[in-house]
Amino acid sequence: MATGTDHEERTGTSTAAPRRVGGAVAGAISVFGELLITAGVLLGLFVVYSLWWTNVLADREASAQGDSVRRDWAATTGPGALDTKGGIGFLHVPAMNNGEVLVKKGTDTDVLNGGVAGYYTDPLKATLPGTGAKGNFTLAAHRDGHGAKFHNIDKLKNGDAVVFETKDTWYVYQVFAELRETSKYNVDVLQPVPKEAGVKQPGQYITLTTCTPVYTSKYRYIVWGRLVRTEKVDVRRTPPAELR
């Protein structure tokens, strides 16, 4: 009886070729699997960097800038100019549980990436508090990464307080309307009389804007408030009742 070896010798076939093919396939699968694992690790590191480490860096930068603004306030006497290079004041929104947020001029990424809120200068100029003029104080901040100062904007509801602090005045606003999703190109929400908030008459308004849904920048989330009162800052900088 012919053995398998005898048959392979007579026919010129061998099991070596299939083994080599199978080994090559297994090797390719192994390499591909390792590449997928590496890609997954890199993606995970990128997510950690985007959603955590950028927050750490931005918070450090914003804290240092905020301390500088407060030192400048303490070093000068009398009412100071509202618009300064370092920042014009601090936003306090208890419902967002985000501490104090330094407010600076502009809404470009180089401003907002510093862990601050910025006020719009284009296409509509924000009406800054303290000018006495009626209009809309319009602000933007990141919702995720780079400080994520407006991450909890969806926690705000009608009646909640939004307080803006300057060197000599507390401006107390009250939320009265929201728009949970709108186009990023909708500048009507920034109008001096924001009709999309349901108002028809000039007043002293504040508008908070940020990206939505979470982790995307496809749409914008809008919250409106109106000024209900102001309080002069005392020597101890005692916050208004809404912040105690």
C-alpha positions, 0 to 999 in steps of 0.5 A, a space after each residue: 500500500 502506498 503511503 502518503 509520502 509515496 503519493 506526494 513523491 509520485 504526484 509532486 504535491 506537498 503539504 508545505 505550500 498550504 501550511 505556508 499560505 495558512 501561516 501567511 494569512 494568520 500572520 496578516 491577521 495578527 498584524 492587522 489585529 495589532 494595528 487595530 489595537 494600536 489605533 484604538 489606543 491612539 484614539 483613546 489617548 486623543 479622546 483623553 487629550 480632547 476631553 480632559 487634558 485640554 480642560 486641565 490646561 485651559 483651567 490653569 490658563 483661565 485661573 492665572 488670567 483671572 487672578 491677574 484681572 483681580 490683582 489689577 482691580 485691587 491695585 487701582 482705585 475708582 471705577 475701572 474701564 470695563 474692557 481690558 486686555 485681560 478680561 472685562 469681568 466674571 460670569 457666575 451661573 450657579 445652575 451650571 456649577 462651573 465656578 466663575 468664568 472669566 469673560 474676554 473680548 472675542 469668540 475666536 477659538 484662540 480666545 475660547 480655548 483659554 477656558 473663558 467665555 468671550 463676547 461677540 464683536 461680529 456680526 453684531 456688537 454686544 452691548 456691554 453692561 455698564 454702558 446704560 444702553 439697552 441691548 444684548 450682552 452676547 457670550 459664547 464658551 465651549 461645551 466640551 474640552 478647553 475648559 468646557 465652561 458651558 457644558 451644563 447649559 442644559 441645566 438652566 431653566 427659566 427663573 435661574 440667575 446669571 450674574 456678571 461681576 465687574 470691578 464695581 458692579 454685580 449685574 443680576 440677570 434672570 433666565 426667561 427663554 431657551 432655544 435648545 437647537 438652532 443653526 450655527 449660522 443663526 445670528 438673529 439670536 444675537 440681535 439687540 432685541 432677540 425676537 426668537 426669545 419672544 421679546 419685542 421691546 428693547 431691554 438689557 438682555 444677556 445671551 449664552 451660546 454654545 455648541 450642541 449636541 454634546 461632543 459636536 459643533 453641528 448646532 447651537 444651544 441658546 439661553 436668554 436672560 434679562 437684567 433684573 437689578 444691579 448691586 454695587 460691589 462693597 469693599 469685601 466683594 460680598 456676592 449678591 444673594 443669588 450666589 450665596 
